[in-house]
């Protein structure tokens, strides 16, 4: 009954549009009050502070700040230009441009909504000009943005590793590497989906002189010259180096993930102020305020969710639920499918960070019992929750793409259905082929 009261209260509050942090906090407080009375109030501030004061979690505000700086520095526009020059002259080239840019920016921001916001205003009009229905164009951008929490550096993987490391030996570095192949698979699945959707379209209409200018969406004819390729590459090289510096530094043992986030901030400031010169001292206060607001939202959720995770653990709920699930069936396949379905449903209602704190303490013991590698589970859980970013009713990417495209949520949701099917197919592969997650980190001895 305690478990039903906790999760029942939580989901009722979520459905009533209560902010997620308050829904988490109130449902947890009710359970703790029933157990300890008013003494429960003393545990809240100490527990929340202990969770957000972790050195490892310092990576989150710095990666957020780095992403905001890079967006204002014009890096996303130059990445789009670079992808445009490389592949936009090919059939369905603008779809390749969209997915390539999403992958590049995902490796910078670590956030799904941030990726959609950075590339959507340029690429949705460009896709429409190249013959894609508007809802398909917006759907592609919204779903491609979900790769942001799978490709490293990923805020989601940071949170997962912090929580899971209390139960199993796992590091942020290993999770970062494990996300590379799944992220690329998602991008490939979205590209194949675009080819299928557009196969009956008139090829000439799609290739209206091949690509879109990143400033105004005007199309450009013909295959780019060598000079254009060199110019676009030179302009984008500073942005392309960011993931190399971050990941190379981490895996080369030069700095930790948290220190890598700080390096990313200073690198982004250097590029914006002295290379591209699109930043100045007057623009910095607005950048810091934007990053501060985003960080505050994330950290409030982390604090509240860790409080609920503490209750789930200390009240023995994780053990009770684990025993109940294992008592239903001993089939590894059925248990995995059950967990994936639950995560897909959960991801449609709450954000990834909250879901990690709520469900990792519950599902990790089950995964250990049926011998599922924690790295595989971390990737499967993250991809499941990434799909939730473009699944109604609470998919954040949908709201960002809706605001950019002017489409209603209903119209946009229809445009994401083919990409939803493709991403679920990838999720099934990741669930039942552990090597897709483990091979690369094992090869690199992470």
JOVEN-V449156 format. One record per residue. RES is the residue in one small letter. PSI is psi in whole degrees, 0 to 359 (none if undefined). Layout:
RES_PSI ; RES_PSI
This chain:
x_326 ; x_317 ; x_317 ; x_319 ; x_317 ; x_302 ; x_329 ; x_312 ; x_317 ; x_310 ; x_330 ; x_316 ; x_321 ; x_316 ; x_336 ; x_9 ; x_25 ; x_134 ; x_140 ; x_320 ; x_320 ; x_323 ; x_319 ; x_311 ; x_316 ; x_315 ; x_320 ; x_320 ; x_322 ; x_314 ; x_316 ; x_325 ; x_320 ; x_332 ; x_321 ; x_0 ; x_213 ; x_346 ; x_340 ; x_331 ; x_332 ; x_335 ; x_335 ; x_303 ; x_319 ; x_321 ; x_316 ; x_318 ; x_318 ; x_326 ; x_321 ; x_351 ; x_9 ; x_136 ; x_321 ; x_318 ; x_350 ; x_340 ; x_329 ; x_303 ; x_327 ; x_320 ; x_323 ; x_313 ; x_318 ; x_318 ; x_319 ; x_317 ; x_315 ; x_325 ; x_316 ; x_339 ; x_356 ; x_14 ; x_320 ; x_321 ; x_320 ; x_326 ; x_321 ; x_318 ; x_315 ; x_312 ; x_322 ; x_311 ; x_324 ; x_317 ; x_354 ; x_344 ; x_350 ; x_162 ; x_135 ; x_24 ; x_325 ; x_331 ; x_321 ; x_319 ; x_314 ; x_313 ; x_320 ; x_315 ; x_321 ; x_319 ; x_316 ; x_311 ; x_330 ; x_323 ; x_356 ; x_313 ; x_325 ; x_14 ; x_136 ; x_304 ; x_323 ; x_322 ; x_315 ; x_315 ; x_324 ; x_325 ; x_342 ; x_318 ; x_333 ; x_315 ; x_333 ; x_310 ; x_323 ; x_320 ; x_318 ; x_318 ; x_334 ; x_20 ; x_0 ; x_135 ; x_147 ; x_321 ; x_328 ; x_319 ; x_311 ; x_324 ; x_321 ; x_315 ; x_317 ; x_317 ; x_324 ; x_327 ; x_336 ; x_339 ; x_342 ; x_330 ; x_6 ; x_315 ; x_133 ; x_153 ; x_131 ; x_125 ; x_323 ; x_317 ; x_326 ; x_311 ; x_316 ; x_313 ; x_322 ; x_315 ; x_312 ; x_332 ; x_344 ; x_345 ; x_326 ; x_155 ; x_109 ; x_146 ; x_159 ; x_320 ; x_317 ; x_318 ; x_321 ; x_310 ; x_321 ; x_337 ; x_350 ; x_305 ; x_314 ; x_320 ; x_318 ; x_323 ; x_319 ; x_316 ; x_318 ; x_319 ; x_320 ; x_323 ; x_315 ; x_321 ; x_318 ; x_316 ; x_319 ; x_317 ; x_326 ; x_6 ; x_335 ; x_358 ; x_155 ; x_121 ; x_323 ; x_324 ; x_323 ; x_329 ; x_34 ; x_87 ; x_21 ; x_336 ; x_174 ; x_137 ; x_134 ; x_344 ; x_318 ; x_1 ; x_6 ; x_146 ; x_156 ; x_136 ; x_151 ; x_165 ; x_137 ; x_150 ; x_165 ; x_323 ; x_319 ; x_320 ; x_315 ; x_318 ; x_314 ; x_322 ; x_316 ; x_319 ; x_324 ; x_351 ; x_325 ; x_326 ; x_321 ; x_335 ; x_342 ; x_306 ; x_329 ; x_315 ; x_313 ; x_304 ; x_322 ; x_320 ; x_320 ; x_309 ; x_345 ; x_358 ; x_15 ; x_320 ; x_163 ; x_168 ; x_322 ; x_315 ; x_327 ; x_323 ; x_321 ; x_318 ; x_319 ; x_321 ; x_310 ; x_324 ; x_315 ; x_319 ; x_317 ; x_313 ; x_315 ; x_324 ; x_321 ; x_337 ; x_296 ; x_335 ; x_33 ; x_355 ; x_152 ; x_174 ; x_330 ; x_333 ; x_345 ; x_318 ; x_318 ; x_320 ; x_314 ; x_324 ; x_315 ; x_314 ; x_323 ; x_320 ; x_313 ; x_318 ; x_319 ; x_317 ; x_313 ; x_314 ; x_328 ; x_318 ; x_317 ; x_314 ; x_312 ; x_319 ; x_324 ; x_327 ; x_317 ; x_322 ; x_322 ; x_318 ; x_315 ; x_321 ; x_309 ; x_332 ; x_359 ; x_15 ; x_322 ; x_315 ; x_318 ; x_313 ; x_319 ; x_314 ; x_324 ; x_316 ; x_314 ; x_336 ; x_340 ; x_321 ; x_153 ; x_11 ; x_119 ; x_320 ; x_313 ; x_320 ; x_316 ; x_316 ; x_320 ; x_315 ; x_317 ; x_316 ; x_317 ; x_316 ; x_322 ; x_320 ; x_315 ; x_317 ; x_337 ; x_349 ; x_328 ; x_160 ; x_165 ; x_319 ; x_313 ; x_318 ; x_321 ; x_311 ; x_328 ; x_319 ; x_341 ; x_315 ; x_336 ; x_313 ; x_332 ; x_316 ; x_325 ; x_316 ; x_321 ; x_323 ; x_325 ; x_16 ; x_43 ; x_129 ; x_134 ; x_329 ; x_315 ; x_315 ; x_320 ; x_318 ; x_314 ; x_316 ; x_318 ; x_317 ; x_320 ; x_316 ; x_333 ; x_321 ; x_326 ; x_340 ; x_337 ; x_31 ; x_127 ; x_159 ; x_350 ; x_15 ; x_112 ; x_323 ; x_326 ; x_317 ; x_321 ; x_313 ; x_325 ; x_317 ; x_325 ; x_317 ; x_338 ; x_4 ; x_152 ; x_162 ; x_324 ; x_314 ; x_318 ; x_321 ; x_320 ; x_325 ; x_338 ; x_348 ; x_311 ; x_323 ; x_330 ; x_315 ; x_316 ; x_318 ; x_326 ; x_324 ; x_317 ; x_319 ; x_319 ; x_318 ; x_315 ; x_327 ; x_320 ; x_0 ; x_83 ; x_333 ; x_333 ; x_332 ; x_325 ; x_337 ; x_309 ; x_311 ; x_329 ; x_318 ; x_321 ; x_5 ; x_42 ; x_none
